[in-house]
């Protein structure tokens, strides 16, 4: 049964996500990142407030009718191949991953990894950087969804739970997938921060996080909430925010006088599905 196999795969990723982390290097704490408390707290709080506020105001901000109502052959074929007969189960599964499993596993890993490195407070900085990148990705997603006004597939195909269902403000905000963007932003931001810190578990953060994010995208198509192009766009944009913002705004502090530094170290770490290259 495809639904059962998909949920078992996500459960396996969840088990991997709670592998006890290791410090960056024996006898050393996490590599310090650039951040400014006032600025970064203010930016993060504003980004989260804008995201939550736009959700609360969805009835007023969402288009009253679709501006992009049709579909295309690629999206139609993918929908017919991937949508579940029990789409409600897929929807609940994506909610659990994005709003429970993935953020919970990331928070636990960053705090435990920083603690293993001797400074648990650095784990709180990790979480601030991850939340900042994710919230800004969510803000862009809200702006695009309300502007584009793409009709959701279940509305386009009349796949309603009840025949007398009333129109909803969420019906025409399909492009691009917010769940997928959130999942990839969370996963890639956690992976980027873990790599910058030098945590030895960083490759597993990348592998597990991206697997869960990809599973989220699949579940959004299976739930008939998004088309394939919605999900692919969400994955690209979420990853861009998750990788780009931590590296641009919060990269490693330059070593001071007398400290090691200057060169670029490249490490190849084998993974079950490939090779992770850490700079």
JOJOUR-V23075 format. One record per residue. N is the residue number from 1. RES is the residue in one letter. PSI is psi as a letter, one per 20 degrees, with the letter a starting at -180 (NA if undefined). Layout:
# JOJOUR-V23075
n:res:psi
N:RES:PSI
N:RES:PSI
This chain:
# JOJOUR-V23075
n:res:psi
1:X:o
2:X:g
3:X:g
4:X:g
5:X:g
6:X:g
7:X:h
8:X:h
9:X:g
10:X:h
11:X:h
12:X:g
13:X:h
14:X:h
15:X:g
16:X:h
17:X:h
18:X:k
19:X:p
20:X:p
21:X:r
22:X:q
23:X:r
24:X:g
25:X:q
26:X:p
27:X:j
28:X:q
29:X:r
30:X:q
31:X:p
32:X:q
33:X:q
34:X:p
35:X:q
36:X:o
37:X:g
38:X:g
39:X:g
40:X:h
41:X:g
42:X:g
43:X:g
44:X:g
45:X:g
46:X:g
47:X:g
48:X:g
49:X:g
50:X:g
51:X:g
52:X:g
53:X:h
54:X:h
55:X:g
56:X:h
57:X:j
58:X:h
59:X:h
60:X:h
61:X:h
62:X:q
63:X:q
64:X:i
65:X:r
66:X:p
67:X:h
68:X:n
69:X:h
70:X:a
71:X:a
72:X:r
73:X:g
74:X:g
75:X:h
76:X:g
77:X:g
78:X:h
79:X:g
80:X:h
81:X:h
82:X:i
83:X:q
84:X:q
85:X:h
86:X:m
87:X:h
88:X:h
89:X:g
90:X:g
91:X:g
92:X:h
93:X:g
94:X:h
95:X:g
96:X:g
97:X:g
98:X:h
99:X:i
100:X:f
101:X:g
102:X:g
103:X:h
104:X:g
105:X:h
106:X:g
107:X:g
108:X:g
109:X:g
110:X:g
111:X:g
112:X:h
113:X:g
114:X:h
115:X:g
116:X:h
117:X:i
118:X:j
119:X:n
120:X:h
121:X:h
122:X:h
123:X:h
124:X:h
125:X:g
126:X:g
127:X:h
128:X:g
129:X:g
130:X:g
131:X:h
132:X:g
133:X:g
134:X:g
135:X:h
136:X:h
137:X:h
138:X:h
139:X:g
140:X:g
141:X:g
142:X:g
143:X:g
144:X:g
145:X:g
146:X:h
147:X:g
148:X:g
149:X:l
150:X:p
151:X:p
152:X:q
153:X:h
154:X:h
155:X:g
156:X:g
157:X:j
158:X:k
159:X:m
160:X:q
161:X:h
162:X:q
163:X:h
164:X:k
165:X:p
166:X:q
167:X:q
168:X:q
169:X:i
170:X:i
171:X:h
172:X:k
173:X:l
174:X:h
175:X:p
176:X:r
177:X:o
178:X:g
179:X:g
180:X:g
181:X:g
182:X:g
183:X:g
184:X:h
185:X:g
186:X:g
187:X:g
188:X:h
189:X:g
190:X:g
191:X:g
192:X:g
193:X:g
194:X:h
195:X:g
196:X:h
197:X:h
198:X:j
199:X:p
200:X:i
201:X:j
202:X:g
203:X:h
204:X:h
205:X:g
206:X:g
207:X:g
208:X:g
209:X:g
210:X:h
211:X:g
212:X:h
213:X:g
214:X:h
215:X:h
216:X:g
217:X:g
218:X:g
219:X:h
220:X:h
221:X:g
222:X:h
223:X:i
224:X:k
225:X:h
226:X:q
227:X:r
228:X:g
229:X:h
230:X:g
231:X:g
232:X:g
233:X:g
234:X:h
235:X:g
236:X:g
237:X:g
238:X:g
239:X:h
240:X:g
241:X:g
242:X:h
243:X:g
244:X:g
245:X:g
246:X:h
247:X:h
248:X:g
249:X:h
250:X:k
251:X:r
252:X:q
253:X:q
254:X:p
255:X:q
256:X:a
257:X:p
258:X:i
259:X:r
260:X:q
261:X:a
262:X:g
263:X:r
264:X:o
265:X:p
266:X:p
267:X:p
268:X:p
269:X:p
270:X:q
271:X:r
272:X:h
273:X:j
274:X:b
275:X:p
276:X:p
277:X:o
278:X:p
279:X:NA
